[in-house]
């Protein structure tokens, strides 16, 4: 067996192991969340407040169980989006096409997790606040981030020249990522925000709640990494095939 084949086999094994661990951790989290963990206090409002025409108070609703899936997915979207900016910087520094490819795949995975975040978040919002969407700070900034992720692909598809496309996408990806830390921190920066703050000083979770949450977070991050690696391998194979076709046609 050649060294290249051996490396590829080891890589496949690692991917399968990570996929299995991520799936198991996420499954355990969901079982704990829906069958064993106590309910989590919802929006921390000091008094009854009208949100989107609905009177909101601190409520203990079964719908809040979805947060154990929603929050890990949301955090994963922020972290994966970071690599869009990171590889964008690397590309601008080196002009190596591999970094442009990595940035593009990272943004694809970000889009997947952004969509999952919006779906699960809307379900929570509908049953917790009585509306499918509320223009509060966290939701607004995250929606802007979603639009920026979509705009990234619109930009890439609108430029034919490969070099210019990679440069513009790198710059746009770096700028777009700036919305991620803003969206993450907005509930701490604006006290009037009624969006729940899970990761805060003193901790918002205890005991079994925290255990379930951390299992889900680590599991989701593993799944995100596996999806990224699998999609990246597919893209590299596609690029090699296109390069061979171009060489034969030339």
N, C-alpha and C positions, 0 to 999 in steps of 0.2 A: 504494500500500500504506500503510495507516494505521500510526501509531507503535506501537500495541498489537500489531498483526499482525507488524510487523517485530521487536519485542522477543520475541514468541513464537517466531518463526522462528529468531532467533539462539539463543534458549534451547534449542530442539530440536536445533540443530546442535551446540551445546556438549555436550549430553547424549549425542548419538551419538558424538562424538569421544572423550569420556571413557569411554564404554562400550567403544569399540573399543580404546583404549589399555589400559584395565584388563584386557580379555580377552586382548590380546596379551601383556602383561607376565605375567599369571598363567600363560598357556600356556608361555611361555619358561621361567618358573620351574620348572614341573612337568617339562619336558623336561630342563633342567639337573639338577634334583634326582634324577630317576630314572635318568638315563643317564650323567651325567658327574661329579657331586659325590661325594666320598668319604663314607663313613658317619660319622655323628655319634655321639660318646660319649653314652650314655644317662644313667640316674639316677646321680648322683654320690654313691655310698655309700662310705665309707672302708673298709668291710669287708662281707662277705656278711651280708644281713639278711633276716629273714622278713617278707614283706608279704602280707597276706591269705592266709596259709598257704602261700605260695610263696617259696622261697629266691631272692633277687634279688642279682645282682652287676652290675658294669659289663659290659654286653654290647654288642656291635656287631651289631645286627640290621637286616635290610633293612626291617623294619617302621618303623624310625625315619625313613625317607624321608617318611613322612606328616607329620612335623613341619613341613615346608616349606609345607604347606597349613594345618595345624592352628594353628600359632602366629599367622600373619597373620589368620586368621579370629577367633581369640580376642582379639587386640589390637583388631581392628575392633569386636568386640562391646563392649569397654570404652569405646572412643572414641565410638561411636554412643550408648551409654547415657549418656555425659556430657551429650549434648544433651537428653536427657529431663529431667535436672536443670536444665540451663541455661534451657530454655524454660519449665520449671515456675516458676523464679524470675522470669523475665520476665512470665509470666502473673500471678503474685501481685502484682507491682509495678504492672502496667498494667490487669489484668482484660480484656485484649484477647484475644478468642476465637482469633485466628490463632495465638497462642503455645500455646494448649491443643492445637490441631490439630497443630502442629509437634511438640509433646512426644509426642502419641499416636503419630504416624507414626514418630518416632525409636525409640519403644519397640517398635513392630511390627518394625522392621528389626533392633533388638537381639535380639528373640526369634528371628528367622531365623538370625542369626549365632550365638546361644547354642546353638541346636539343632545347627547344623553343628559347632560346637566340641565339644559333648558326643559326637556321633557319631564324629568323627575321633579325639577323645581316648580314647574307649572302645576303638577299634581299636588304637591305640598301646598302651594299658594291657593289653589282652588278650594281645598278642604280646610285649610287653616284660616285663611283670610276671606274666603267666600268669593274670590275673583280669580280668573285665570291669569291675569297680569296686573301688576301694580307698579307704577313708575316711582319706586323708591330708589335710593342711591345705589344699593348693591345690584339690583336687577337692571337698572339703567346702564351702569358702567359695564356690566357683563354683556348686556345686549350690544353695546358699542363694540366690545371685544369680538363678539360673534360676527358683526358686520365687517370688522377689520380682517378677520380670518377669511371670510368669503371674498373680500376685496383683494386679498393677496393672490388668490387663484384667478380672479378676473384680470388682474394686472399681468400675471404670467401668460395667460392665454391671449392677451392683446398685443404682445410684442413678439415678433418673429425672430429677430436677431438673437441668437443664443447668448452671446456675451452681455448685451444690453439687458436682456431679460433677467439674467442672473444677478447683475449689479442692481437693477431697480428693485427686484424682489428682495435682495438682501437688505437694502436700505429700508424698504417698506416694512419688512418683517421686524427689524430692530425697533423702528418707531412704533409699530403696532403693539409690540410686546409691552411697551411702557404702560398700556392700559391694564395689564394683568395685575401688577402690584397695587395699582390704584384701586381696582375692583376688589382685591383681597382685603385691603386695609380700610376701605371706605366706611364700613360699619363702625370702625374704631375712631375714624377722623370726624365723622358727623354723628354726634350724640342723638340727633333726632331720628336716625335710621331705626326702623322697627325690625329689620332683618335680624334673626337670631345670630349671636356670636358664639360659635362652638369652641374655637381655640382662643381662649382668653386667659388673662392672669387669674390665677386661683382655680382655673379649670371649670368647665361647664358640665363635665361628665364625671361620674364616680363609679368605681367597682366594675360590675358587669357591663355597664354602658361603655366605659372607656375601653375595656377589653375587646368588645365587639367592634367598636369603631376602629381601633388600631389594627385588628385583624383584617377588616375590610379595606383600610387604607393601604396596608402593605400588599395585600392581594391585588388590589386594583392597580397599584404602581407596577407590580410584576406583569400583569396582563398588558398594561400600556407598553412596557418595554418589549414584551414578546411581539405585540402587534407591530411596533415600530421596526424591530429587527426583521420580521418576516416580510413586511412591505418593502423594506430597504433592499433585501436580497432579491426580491422580485424585480425591483427597479434596476438594480445593477445588471441582472441577467438581460433585461430588456435593452439596456444601453449597449451591452456587449454585442447582442444580436444585431442591433441597428448599425453598430460600427463595422461589423463584418459585412453586412449587406452593402453599406456604403463603399467599403473597400472593393468588393466584388464588382459593383456597378462602375466604380472608377477604373 
